[in-house]
Amino acid sequence: MLRSRLPAFAAAGLMAFSLASCGTVQVPAGPAATDPLCADIVLQAPPQVLGMDRVETSSQGTAAWGEGENTVVMRCGVTPPGPTTDICTTLEDGGGIQIDWIVRELEDDVFLYTTYGREPAIDVSVPMSAAPDQPSGAALDLAQVIDQNIEATDHCVGPGDAPGS
């Protein structure tokens, strides 16, 4: 398993979502969440991810599926990743759509997928408990809406290579 430490403020901000009493997932918005492309992506996001139903979120540019600790969260308008030594991988959805993702495993058993080479950038947090066998399934469920709205301008260097190195 790959492990990476995000700066404390970034991990704390991302993982600061929770369920409110009305069932709304509290999610911090990304810095570019007001980008019109984010509105398109949120409106076109699928009704289900990993077989879990979509739920309401508190912030612009966000979407979520599931409940409790099994909630998958998508944030559009996050800071695009620059050169990194983290794993960059290309995932194909089975229909020919390919999206490059930086993949990190956070300390609290959550996988964080961040689009690489697309702006605005999108991150998807997937608790291990929501998809113990294939957490990348959440990223794959979102591939079509991402590809239809945000053009790739850069790609992973190669299988398992660090982009920008």
N, C-alpha and C positions, 0 to 999 in steps of 0.2 A: 504494500500500500504506500502511496506517496503521501508525504506530510509536508506541510509548509506553514510557516507562521506568518500571518498577516500582521501589519502594525496593529497594535492594540485598539486604536481608535477605529480602524476600518472594520475589524472583526466585531468589535462591540456594536458599532453602528448597524452592521448588517444583521447581526443576530439579535438585535433589540426588538424584533417583531414578536408580537404575542396576540392572543385572542382577547378581544374586548368583550364586555358583557353582552353586547348585541350581536356577537359573532363576526365582527369586523376584525380582520387581521391588521395589526398595527405594524406598518412597514415604513422605514425611512426612505424618502425619495432620493434618487440619484441627483447629482449636481446639474445634469442636463435633462431632467425629467420633463421639462416643458417643451422639448424639441417636438415639433409636429409629427415626426416619424414615430415617436413614442406613443402618441395618442392613437395613431393608426394601428400600431402593434397591439396595444392593450385592447382596442375595440375588436380586432381580428383574432385575438388569442382564443385557443380552443376551449370548449366548455368542459373538457376533461383533460387531465395530464396524469399519467400513470394510473388511469382508471378512476381518479378522484375528481369530484365535482369542483367547479370553480366557486370561490367564495369572495366576498367583498373585502377590499383593502382600504386603508386609510389615506393613501397618498397617490398623487398623480404619477403616471408612468409605471404603475405596479399592477401585478395580478398574482393571485394565489389559488392553490388547489389543495383540498384536504382539510384536516382539522387537527387541533392540538399539536403534539410534537411531530406529527406526520405531515405537516404543512409544507408544500413546495412553494417557493416564492420566486417570482421573476421581477427584476427591477430594470427598467430601461433608462438610459441616460447616465449610467455609471461612468466613471473615468476609464477611458480606453487604456488597456494595458500597453506598456512600452516594452522594451527589451527585457527579457526575464530568463532566468534559468529554470523556471517552473515548466512542467510538462505542457506542451502544446500538441493537441491532437485534432485530427480531422474526423468528424463523425458524419456518416452518411445515413440518411433516413430510410433507405430501401427504395425510394422513388427517384434516386439520383441527385437529391439535394445534399450538398456538403457544406458544413459549417465548421470553421476552425475555432477551437475552444482552448483556453488556458484552464487547466484542472488543478484544483487544490483540495486537499482534505484538511478541514479545520479541526481543531482540538475536540470539539463537541460532537464528533461523529456526523459531520455535515460535509457533503461534497459541494464545492463552489465551482460552477462552470461560468467562465466569462468569455464572451465572444472576442475573437482576435481578428483584427483587420477590418472591422466594421464600426462605423460611427453613425449614430450614437451606439455605444457599447451596451450590452445586456449582460446581467448576471442572473444565474439561476441557482438557488440554494436548495439542495436535496438532502433531507435527513436520511441517514443510513436506514432508519427504521421504516421509511416510506418505500424504499426500493433496495433491500439488502443484496439482491442478486445483480441488479443492473441499474445503478443510479443514473447512468447516462441516458436512460429511457426518457427522463423528463426533458433533457436537452433535445433529444430526437423528436419528441412530441411538439416542440416549438420551432423546429427547423424550417418548416414551410412558411410560417408567418414572418420569421426573421428574414429568410431569403427573398421573399416577395417585396419586402419593404426597405431593406438596407443592403446596398451593394458591397461586395467584398472588394477592398482596395489593397489588401495585403494577405499573405497566407503563412501558415506555419512553414518553417524552413524545410523540415523533413520529418519522418516518423520519429517522434520522441525528441526532436531537436528543439532547442530554445530559439524562439523567434528573435530576430534582431541581433543574433550573436555572430 
